Amino acid sequence: MQSHALEIAHVAAAARAGQGRFNLYADIHKALRAFMSDALKALGQTDPDDAEDLARTVAFVDELLVLCASHVAHENNFVHPALEARCPGVCAEVAQDHVGHLHHIAHLRDATQGLLACPAEERETALRALYLTLSLFVADNFRHMHVEETVHNGALWNAYTDLELLAVHEALVTSIAPAEMMLVARWMVPHLNAQERLAMLGGMRQGAPADAFQAVLDTVRPHLNDRDWAKLARGLAIPATPGLATA
């Protein structure tokens, strides 16, 4: 109990230290936590005797795993060099996690694709095994992201100004292909709170072509309930048509 209380106090202190600071991790981690949770839920609900259901889940889980591998590469290429430049050694543990995650991702992708070729009588067992294996991957990533949002953020905030962190973020985002950006938007925007969502899309509208911004709105709208869509529409001063958004 005491260790839990200390951990809660540590997290609260980290949150206070980051209040008002630019956070490299928060938004993308909300997206990944939501995607991972939904993928795990989808696996748990999949009917092993329904080929269409199985194929849909396999595609969904594989899409998650591809994004996770890309996320590792983005952090390795942009965030870790920034940390090592001014906080040598601070990301050693997480960098090792990344190596393990890539191995885990490769194994999961093989197992996921193997489900489609699995004999019917073995499919339920294989599906259950994949569900349990993915649950461990998700659990490890949740722990991993916690370290990044506390230890790594603390180091970044001590070593860099917000303008410098924004430059790192912009370089990272610029490197992402449009298709991946749209996938990230689909999982990120609906899982931000109303203020975060408006700030992100308001900033995006200023810097993106009108058709690209509209494409993002079209992508995320089906995943916002009417209340959240109305708040966003008011904030962006765009028309809101009731009843078209779903929970």
Wavefront OBJ file of the C-alpha trace (Angstrom):
o trace
v 0.000 0.000 0.000
v 2.810 2.400 0.907
v 4.600 1.762 -2.402
v 1.367 2.498 -4.277
v 0.940 5.757 -2.365
v 4.523 6.752 -3.177
v 3.995 5.964 -6.856
v 0.807 8.026 -6.958
v 2.650 10.907 -5.288
v 5.485 10.568 -7.805
v 3.063 10.683 -10.741
v 1.264 13.692 -9.267
v 4.586 15.498 -8.837
v 5.547 14.738 -12.431
v 2.195 16.063 -13.637
v 2.645 19.284 -11.669
v 6.187 19.706 -13.010
v 4.895 19.444 -16.558
v 1.954 21.795 -16.166
v 2.085 24.321 -18.975
v 5.056 22.628 -20.668
v 5.083 21.129 -24.142
v 4.612 17.356 -23.838
v 6.142 15.247 -26.605
v 4.530 12.049 -25.419
v 1.034 12.743 -24.116
v -1.072 12.892 -27.281
v 0.477 10.017 -29.206
v 0.375 7.858 -26.096
v -3.347 8.503 -25.690
v -3.755 7.310 -29.278
v -1.658 4.194 -28.751
v -3.351 3.247 -25.483
v -6.761 3.506 -27.147
v -5.681 1.555 -30.242
v -4.042 -1.174 -28.154
v -7.067 -1.499 -25.893
v -9.488 -1.751 -28.814
v -7.291 -4.280 -30.621
v -7.101 -6.448 -27.523
v -10.862 -6.193 -27.078
v -11.408 -7.102 -30.728
v -9.286 -10.221 -30.362
v -11.231 -11.239 -27.278
v -14.533 -10.861 -29.154
v -13.546 -12.574 -32.398
v -15.455 -15.693 -33.420
v -12.890 -18.357 -34.434
v -15.509 -20.035 -36.652
v -16.295 -16.861 -38.618
v -13.726 -16.364 -41.385
v -14.853 -12.796 -42.124
v -14.707 -11.822 -38.454
v -11.269 -13.392 -38.128
v -9.889 -11.659 -41.226
v -11.195 -8.291 -40.036
v -9.553 -8.708 -36.625
v -6.279 -9.886 -38.135
v -6.142 -6.760 -40.320
v -7.004 -4.542 -37.347
v -4.350 -6.018 -35.065
v -1.729 -5.951 -37.813
v -2.455 -2.267 -38.441
v -1.778 -1.614 -34.753
v 1.484 -3.562 -34.817
v 2.762 -1.730 -37.896
v 2.009 1.589 -36.206
v 3.758 0.462 -33.009
v 6.905 -0.426 -34.954
v 6.814 2.956 -36.680
v 6.355 4.698 -33.334
v 9.477 2.979 -31.988
v 11.418 4.202 -35.016
v 10.184 7.781 -34.560
v 11.264 7.848 -30.908
v 14.607 6.232 -31.725
v 15.306 8.703 -34.528
v 14.161 11.941 -32.893
v 13.411 11.784 -29.165
v 16.249 9.562 -27.974
v 18.967 11.584 -29.739
v 17.602 14.711 -28.046
v 17.705 12.978 -24.663
v 21.198 11.591 -25.181
v 22.504 14.963 -26.317
v 21.763 16.650 -22.970
v 20.844 13.789 -20.597
v 23.302 10.997 -21.437
v 22.157 7.559 -20.308
v 18.634 8.529 -19.295
v 16.980 6.583 -22.105
v 19.137 3.426 -21.904
v 16.434 1.327 -20.254
v 13.705 2.471 -22.615
v 15.987 2.003 -25.628
v 16.415 -1.603 -24.562
v 12.639 -1.872 -24.221
v 12.379 -0.754 -27.834
v 14.578 -3.635 -28.969
v 12.317 -6.037 -27.103
v 9.185 -4.416 -28.494
v 10.359 -4.850 -32.080
v 11.019 -8.553 -31.462
v 7.604 -8.862 -29.813
v 5.930 -7.057 -32.715
v 7.548 -9.394 -35.253
v 6.381 -12.438 -33.290
v 2.859 -11.057 -32.939
v 2.608 -10.246 -36.641
v 3.671 -13.787 -37.531
v 1.137 -15.238 -35.092
v -1.602 -12.914 -36.327
v -1.081 -13.877 -39.962
v -0.803 -17.516 -38.945
v -4.362 -17.423 -37.689
v -5.650 -17.170 -41.244
v -3.889 -20.405 -42.240
v -4.650 -22.221 -39.001
v -6.719 -25.441 -39.321
v -10.281 -24.898 -38.144
v -9.918 -27.279 -35.205
v -6.873 -25.367 -33.906
v -8.161 -21.843 -34.490
v -9.788 -21.277 -31.093
v -6.616 -22.283 -29.237
v -4.432 -20.137 -31.506
v -6.755 -17.170 -31.085
v -6.673 -17.498 -27.301
v -2.878 -17.736 -27.327
v -2.612 -14.606 -29.466
v -5.016 -12.761 -27.171
v -2.888 -13.592 -24.123
v 0.355 -12.702 -25.906
v -1.015 -9.379 -27.114
v -2.224 -8.635 -23.581
v 1.374 -8.952 -22.326
v 2.583 -6.671 -25.119
v -0.051 -4.090 -24.209
v 0.774 -4.323 -20.496
v 4.485 -3.858 -21.162
v 3.803 -0.889 -23.427
v 1.586 0.758 -20.823
v 4.411 0.454 -18.284
v 6.910 1.676 -20.878
v 4.837 4.740 -21.781
v 4.486 5.573 -18.086
v 8.286 5.750 -17.769
v 8.507 7.980 -20.823
v 5.815 10.341 -19.557
v 7.424 10.695 -16.130
v 11.193 10.057 -16.273
v 11.817 11.110 -19.867
v 9.542 14.126 -19.767
v 11.198 15.301 -16.567
v 14.606 15.088 -18.229
v 13.400 16.845 -21.377
v 11.751 19.663 -19.435
v 14.911 20.221 -17.393
v 17.175 20.212 -20.435
v 15.125 21.903 -23.154
v 12.904 24.909 -23.654
v 9.431 24.400 -25.094
v 10.552 25.979 -28.364
v 13.332 23.415 -28.636
v 10.943 20.565 -27.861
v 8.515 21.882 -30.464
v 11.332 21.797 -33.015
v 11.997 18.132 -32.189
v 8.290 17.401 -32.509
v 7.971 19.223 -35.825
v 10.930 17.344 -37.283
v 9.376 14.051 -36.168
v 5.919 14.868 -37.543
v 7.364 16.049 -40.866
v 8.981 12.627 -41.315
v 5.643 10.761 -41.096
v 3.933 9.621 -44.292
v 0.425 11.012 -44.945
v -1.296 7.610 -44.584
v 0.250 7.083 -41.172
v -0.670 10.621 -40.138
v -4.303 9.925 -40.993
v -4.251 6.693 -38.985
v -2.732 8.498 -36.023
v -5.372 11.238 -36.285
v -8.124 8.622 -36.266
v -6.873 7.266 -32.915
v -5.508 10.452 -31.394
v -8.150 13.120 -31.928
v -11.159 11.217 -30.524
v -9.207 10.242 -27.401
v -8.011 13.709 -26.457
v -10.104 15.827 -24.140
v -12.149 18.660 -25.634
v -9.542 21.362 -24.981
v -6.681 19.250 -26.343
v -8.733 18.301 -29.403
v -9.585 21.903 -30.226
v -5.997 23.078 -29.716
v -4.647 20.351 -31.983
v -7.133 20.845 -34.796
v -7.027 24.619 -34.507
v -3.267 24.529 -34.954
v -3.568 22.015 -37.776
v -6.021 24.221 -39.645
v -3.535 27.104 -39.578
v -0.712 25.043 -41.056
v -2.386 22.485 -43.333
v -4.031 22.817 -46.740
v -7.807 23.097 -46.511
v -8.418 19.729 -48.196
v -5.997 17.966 -45.851
v -7.653 19.519 -42.815
v -11.092 18.499 -44.094
v -9.834 14.955 -44.611
v -8.808 14.807 -40.954
v -12.223 16.092 -39.857
v -13.922 13.508 -42.061
v -11.739 10.776 -40.577
v -12.333 11.592 -36.924
v -15.963 12.697 -36.996
v -17.487 9.175 -37.018
v -15.536 8.455 -33.825
v -16.818 11.463 -31.883
v -20.201 11.470 -30.183
v -22.587 14.334 -30.903
v -21.657 16.253 -27.760
v -17.916 16.159 -28.454
v -18.460 16.997 -32.121
v -20.632 19.992 -31.182
v -17.931 21.316 -28.842
v -15.317 20.949 -31.549
v -17.502 22.548 -34.201
v -18.206 25.535 -31.950
v -14.528 25.956 -31.197
v -13.550 25.765 -34.853
v -16.560 27.852 -35.951
v -17.653 25.241 -38.468
v -21.182 23.895 -39.102
v -22.348 21.060 -36.859
v -25.024 18.750 -38.247
v -26.622 16.822 -35.369
v -26.991 13.084 -35.565
v -24.175 12.319 -38.018
v -21.506 11.572 -35.438
v -21.556 8.345 -33.476
v -20.188 7.317 -30.098
l 1 2 3 4 5 6 7 8 9 10 11 12 13 14 15 16 17 18 19 20 21 22 23 24 25 26 27 28 29 30 31 32 33 34 35 36 37 38 39 40 41 42 43 44 45 46 47 48 49 50 51 52 53 54 55 56 57 58 59 60 61 62 63 64 65 66 67 68 69 70 71 72 73 74 75 76 77 78 79 80 81 82 83 84 85 86 87 88 89 90 91 92 93 94 95 96 97 98 99 100 101 102 103 104 105 106 107 108 109 110 111 112 113 114 115 116 117 118 119 120 121 122 123 124 125 126 127 128 129 130 131 132 133 134 135 136 137 138 139 140 141 142 143 144 145 146 147 148 149 150 151 152 153 154 155 156 157 158 159 160 161 162 163 164 165 166 167 168 169 170 171 172 173 174 175 176 177 178 179 180 181 182 183 184 185 186 187 188 189 190 191 192 193 194 195 196 197 198 199 200 201 202 203 204 205 206 207 208 209 210 211 212 213 214 215 216 217 218 219 220 221 222 223 224 225 226 227 228 229 230 231 232 233 234 235 236 237 238 239 240 241 242 243 244 245 246 247
